[in-house]
Amino acid sequence: MKKKLRIGQIGLGRLGHYHARNTARSVPDAELIAVCDMDETKVKEVQEELDIPNGYTEFDDMLKNPDIDAVTVISSTSLHAEHVKMALDAGKHVFTEKPLGFTLEECKKAEKAVEAHPELKFMIGFMRRYDHSYQQAKEKIDNGDIGRIILVRSYTQDPIWNIEGAIAFGPQSGGQFVDMNIHDIDLIRWFTGGVEARNMWGIGGIYEFEEYKEWNDGDNVSSLVQFEDDTMAFMFAGRAAAHGTNVETEIIGTRGTLRIGSVGTDSLLEVMSEHGISRKNYTDFQLRWKDAYINEINEFVDCVLNDRQPGTTVYDGTKSLEIALRLRESFETGKMLPAK
C-alpha cells in the first residue's frame, strides 16, 4: 500500500477550515490526522466534519504526536515564523501560508530554522503559482514566447459584500501591501526569475471606508516598482469591488503580451436581458483559487514523499515581504523609495 503523508494542521480560521477540507478530501496522498486551534469548539467541529482522530488546543501537544509527519501552518500571520520554527525543531516537514511574517526579523527567524533542518522540506503557500493559467504564462515566458518582460500589471480586488469581514481583519492584516499585494509581488518575482527591486512608490487612499485611517492604511492602494533590469510593475489592491472577486494580470513583453483573468469568472455563461449582456464573477477568493489551493498542497506532499525541493522557498517569503514593507513605507511617507 502506498505511503500517505500524515499531516497535522495549526489554525482553523476561515482559510484554515478551507485548507483542512481540501487536505482531508482532495489530496489523495495525504491524511489529515490532527488539527489544532485555540478555539476548542472549532477543533471539535472540524474533527467531526472531516473525521479527524486528533484534536488539540496547544500546538506543543500536537507536535509531540509521533504519527504526524508534516505540519501545515495556517495560523495568524504574527505566529507563522514561530510555528514554522517549532514544527521544524520537532522534526516535522512544514508548509506555511503567506506571508512568512509581519517583519523581516520574523522572516530571518524562519530562514534560520529552515537552514538548521536541511533534512526537512519547507514550502510557503503562494498559491497563484499553482494556478493552471499562471503556470501556462510562466511556461511561455520561460520559452521566450513574449521576448523580454517590459511591464507586469496586476490587480487584486476583494468583493464589496465581504467588506465587513475585511474591516474586521484590518487591524491584524498587515495592510493592503502586505496582505493583498504580496501575491502580486511574488508572481512578478517568479515571472522575472527573482530580479531584485530598485525603486518603488506606493500610493492610494481612503475612498469610502474610514476605518482604514485607524491603521494608517488605505481601502484602495497602488504601486509602481522598477526592478534592477528596468522591468516595470504596476499593482493595484482594493477591498470593495462591486462586481466580485477580481484578480487579473498582464505581462507585456517585447514580442507579445499575456493576459490572465480579465473577466473573473469560472463560467462562459453570458446572460442577455433588458439589462444588457452580463457574466457572473467569482464570489470569493476561495472559489477563484480552488484548484490552486489544492494543487499547492499536492505539490508539498509530493515533494516530501519523493524527496524533491519545493519551488517556493523561505527566501521567497522574505523577499516578497521586503518589497511589500517598503511599499507600505512609501505609502505612509508619500515618497518614492529605493530598495534597501
N, C-alpha and C positions, 0 to 999 in steps of 0.2 A: 504493500500500500504506500502511495506517495506521501512523503512527509509534508505536513502543513506547518506554517509558521504560526506559533501561538502568541497572540497579541493581548496586551493589557493597555487600556486607554485611560488617560487622565484628562478630565474635562468633559462635562455633559451639558454645556450651554446649547444655544441654538445650533451652532456649527458642530459642536461636539456630538450632539444627538444625531445629527445628519451623518457625520463620519461613522459613528457606531453602526447605524443602519447599513451604510454602504459596506463596511468591513464584514459585518455579520452575514449579509445577504448577497453581496455582489463580487466578492473577492474569493474565488474558488480555492486558492492555495493558502488561505489564511483561516484561522479560527480565533474569533474574539472570545477569550476565556475570562476576561476580567475588565471591570470598569471602575473608575474612581472619581468621586466628586465630593465637595464639602456638603452638598445637599443630599442627605440620606434618603429622602423621599424620591428624589430624582434617580438615584442609584437603583433603588428597588424597582421603580417604574421601568427603567431601561432593561434591567435584568429580566423582568417578567416579559416585557415585549419581545426581547431578542433571545430569550432562553440562554442567558449568560450565567455560568455557575458561580462566579466570584464577584462580590461587590465590596468596595472599600470607601471609607471617607478620609483615610490617611494615606498619602502617597507612599510613605515609608513602608507601610504594611503591605501594599500591593507589590512593591519592589522585592520584598522578601519571598514572594511566591516563586519557587524554583521551576515551576512549569511554564512560566512566561519567558518567551524568547526575545520579544521585542516590545517596545512601548511607543504608542502614538501620543504625542503631546498636543492636546487641543485645549489647553488651559488658557487663562488670561495671559495676554502678551507680557505683562510685567513679571510673570513666572516662567516664561518659556526657557530662558537661559538656565535658571536654577533647576528646573525639571529635567532639562537635557543633561546637565552635569550629573544629577542624582541617578538618572537611569543608566547612563554610560558607566558610572562608577559601580553600579550594581551588576554590570555585565550584560546589559540589555542593548540590542540594536535600537536605534531611535529614528523616528520620523517626527518632525515638528511642523506645526502650522507656521505661516508667516505672521508678522515679522519675527525675526530672531530675537528681538528685544526692543526696548524703547530707547536705549542708549548704546553708544559704541562700546562702553565699558562692559555692558551685559553681553554684547556680541563677542568681545575678546574673551570673556569667561567661557562662552560656549566653544569658541575656537580652541582654547587650551584643553578643554575637556575632550573634544574630538581628537585632537592631536595626541592626547595621552592614551587613547584607545584605538590604535590603528587596526586592531583585530576586529573591531565592530563597525557596522555600517551606520552612516548618518545621512539623512536626506531632509531637505527643507521643502515645504509644500507650496511652491509657486506653480499652481495647478494649470495656469494657462499654457505652460509649456507642453502639457499633455492633452490639450485640445486638438482634435484632428485638423482643423483648419489652420491653426497656428503651426502645427508640425509640418503641414504641407508648405506653408510660407517659408519656414526655416529651411526646408529642403531646397526650395527654388533659389533662395538667397545663397546658400552654400554652393549650389550648382553654378552660380554666376548668371542666372537667367535674367536678373534685372540690373546687372552691372554693379557698380559701386553704390552703396546707400548714400543718398543725399539728405533725406529727411524722414523721420518717423513721426507720424501724428497718431496720438492715442487718446481716446475718450473713455471715461468710466463714469457712468451715472446710475445712481440708485433710483427706484421709483418713488413718486410722491406719496403713495399710500403707505410707505414704510417710514415716513419722516418722524413719527413719534418714537419708533424704535431707534432710529439714527440719533435723535436728540438725546435719548436716554443713554445711549452708548457713548456719546460725545466726550464726556469727561475722561474716560479711560481708553479712548481710541488712539490717542497719539496725534490726532489731527488728520486732515484730508491727505496731506502729502505722505504721511507715514502709513495710514490705514488703507487708503484707496490707491494713490498713485504708485505705491511700492510695486504693485503688479505691473504697471506700465513700465516703470524703471527697469524691472528685471527683464521684461520682454525686450526692451531696447538693448540692454547689455547682452542678452542672448543673441539677438539678431546680428549685432556688430562684433561678436566674438570677445566681448568683455573690454572694449575700449574704455579708457578712463575719461571721466568728465573734466572739462577745463573751466567753463564758466556757466553760471546758472542764475536764473531770475524767476522768482515766484511771485505771482500777483493774484489778486482776487478781492473778495469782499463778502459782506453780508447783504444779500439781496432781498431776503424775506424773513429768515429765521434768526431773530435777535439773540437767541440763546447762545449762538456761537461766539458772541462777544465775550462771554464769561471765560472762554478757553483760548482767547486770542487766536481764533481760527476763523475761517470763512465757510459759508454754506456752499459756495462755488469758488474754485480756485483753478488757476492755470499756471503753466511754467514753460520756460524755454531753456533748453540745455544745449551747450556747444561742447562737443567731445574733442579729444586731442587730435583726432584725424579730420576735424572740421565737420563731421556728421552733425546734423541738427536734429533736435527732438522737440516736439510740442506736445504737451499733455494737458488734459482738462479733467477735473473731477467735480462732480455735482451730486448733491444728496436728494434732489427732488425733481426728477424727470417726469413730466406729465404723462408720457407715453409708456413708461415702464422701465425695466432694467435695460440699459443700453450700453454696450461695450463695442467699440469699433476701433480698428487700427488700419492705418495706411502706411505702406513703406514705399517711398518714392526713390527710384534708382536712376542711374544714368542711362539705362537701357529698358526700363519698364517700371510699372507700378503694381503693387499688390494691395488689395483692399479686402478686409475681413469684417463682416458683420455690419455693413452699412444699413441693413434693416434687421433689427434684433428680434428674430422670430424663429421658432422651430418648425414652422409650417409654411407651405407655399400657398395656403388658402388666402384668397382675396375676396372680400365682401363688397359687392356693388349694390348700393342702395341710394335712397334720396339724399344721403349724407355724402355721397361720392364713393370713392374706392378706398378701402382700408384694409390693413393687415394687423393682426394681433401681435403685440410684443411679448417677450419673456416677462413673466410676472415677478420673478425674483432671481437673485444670483444663483440660487441652488438649481433652478431649472436650466439656466443658461449653461452652467458648468457641470451639469450632472455627470456626463461621461468623463470629463477631465478629472473630477474628484475621484472617481472610481479608478481611472487609469493610473493616477499617481500612486495610489496605494498598491495596485497590482505591480507597478514598477518597483516600489520599495520592497515588496515581498519577494519578487523575483531576484532582485539584487542580493538579498540576504540568502535565499535558498541556493542560488547559483554562484555566489561569491563574486559578484560584479560591483563596481563602484557606481553609485547613482550619478546622474548627470548634473543634479543641483547639489551644491556643496555648502558647507558652513560659511565659506568665504563669499559666496553669492549673497547670503543673507546680510553679511556685514557691509558689502559694497553697496547694495541697494539701499540699506538704511542710511548709510553715509550720505548718499545723494539726497534722499528724502529729508533728512535733518537739515542739510544745507539749504534746500529749497524752502523749508519752513522758516529758517533764519532769514532768508532773503525776503520772504513774505512779511515777516514781522518787522524788519528794518526798512523795507522799501528800497533796498539796494540790490543791484546785480552783484553777485559774489563769485570770486574764483573758487575752484575746488581747493580744499585744504591740503 
